Amino acid sequence: LALASHLLSAVPATAKNCISSQELINQAANKKLADDPYWLALGHYETPLFSNHKRSQIIKASFFLASDGMTSPEHELNATIDALLLPATDDVNQHAQCRFIARYHWLKSQLSRINNIPEMNCQKYAQWTQEKERKISLIFATGYLKNPASFYGHVLLRFHDKNDAINNQALDKSLNYGAIIAENDKGFTYVFKGLFGGYDAAFSDGNFYRYNFRYAENQLRNMWDYELNLSTEDAEKISFHAWELLQARFSYYFIEKNCAYHLAKLVELATTKPITGKAPWVAPASIFHNLMHINYNNQPLVNKVTYIPSRQSRYVDSYFSLTRQQQKSIHEWADRKSNSNNSIYKELSISEKVSVINTLLDYTEFRILNDNNNLSLKEFKKNVLLERLRLPAQPEEFITSTNTPPNTGDKVSLMQATLVNNSKLNYFTEWRIRPAYFDLLSLHSGRTPFTTLEMLDVTLAQKDKNIQLRNLDLINIQALTPSRIGLPGETKYAWEIRSSIEPENLSCWKCNIGLLQGGFGKSFLLDEQLEFYTLIDGRIQSPDALNSRYATDFKAGITGEIAAGWMLNIITGKRFFLNGSTPDKILTKIEMRFAKSSQWDLRLSYEKDIASERKISATYKF
């Protein structure tokens, strides 16, 4: 009996359980599992334009078990079944059950006899998950204008421990997606490869504190955590496939197949409802608009939204939570580099002093981030820390911020119909489409206020039966963000850059020129929602009718929100031509937008450039 038992234990699992891979493959074929949407999603299969055959978006051949698995979902399914029935090797983590844990668990639910095979102890996956039940969040980080790949914001996926009462967020496992970029790729090469799939891209993982430091602490980007209301089973589906994706490679496309697209597709495994939308481009903010409209098990998919302020936002919010006397004390500390003997500070209570010092610590960290070699700043920080040590311990108060999440702002894409009354050309209509993202008339929610970020903004004009290109903004960026407090080192320059095709002036019909324009200036807050700004621009253009190519603009404006949903932008200035025969001219533009909706608004504008033009526009955002 002992000998018989020993001989039986040496028989492969497939023989012991009498499971034939061909039997399972036939069963899978009968159930058409290779065409099941879930299987296609696990393999990231799609049908390319002008093709009738499926192909995976994953470009790494070693990800697939079948030699033609990249182009054949059926062969990959069959190869997966074969691999699942193989005995374990020396490294059990390389077994198909462990490498493709999402495939394994799905096939178990579809082919009951797979449940009879021994389950491998996938130690690396267990270590990765820390053997904890998880809940899932998607995180939005606001745009970062110092990096073209981050202009439109960024998306992360975050795993929380479902039963962690302490909620140690810093150690939460997080999933990131991004392009693999060569160090020397910059400028045109960087943009061109990002737009046309010139980079490989991959998923990576790490503790949340790493991403919080990169985005909120170092790049000063606000973040919002959207916790999803998923069952344990569905959260596990996402965790399973996230583990598989760490070994995959994709082609990176800045406009569509970006971080927002791929992380939304990962969540769609659980929701089975589209999150990316139907547009041929995917912007990070649009994902969060869509999340808020999805129901899951008869409940909203989003359980709660948590604001994660940047280092800069923390000290600004903290500053405005202080009394007037506390704010004056902060200016005394910062302006004079004084110590605790300054007159205003000495009159404060212990509790008020603690709040002042805590705010100063955030301020000095922000300053040092931008000027790390400044020894006087480091000495100032030491003085502030010494003062904090003299004060008693006190619980840190949570500061309520007025920052609002991206789903409350405007949707990112725009279509617009406009009736135009031109003093020289009479009436005509304009038709405009802008894939992304926002302009000075957009709501401030979920983005940096007083900024513009537009790309491929196209306007066609129709007069009688004549249709022509009126405007094409290839890219238009304005960063007019003012200093909110006025402490040393906080002051920012306003700047803008634009590459466009537009009429040389408003009095002519077919007179488009190409141009590149950029400049800098200053902006100043008039109140929390309204600012005044000045700019000096340099301009290079294709020759106009009088052969002028170079110009300088001096301009000033007021922009912001003057009432709920009522946005205003007024700008006036003078253009000086530096060559050719075109006379210098005064330019004026007034724009207003009315509506509280993130999807619709009404816009009125007046513009003067030789001729004058009045417009009324109906805008739909999607």
Disulfide bonds with the S-S distance in Angstrom:
Cys98-Cys122 2.06
Cys508-Cys511 1.74
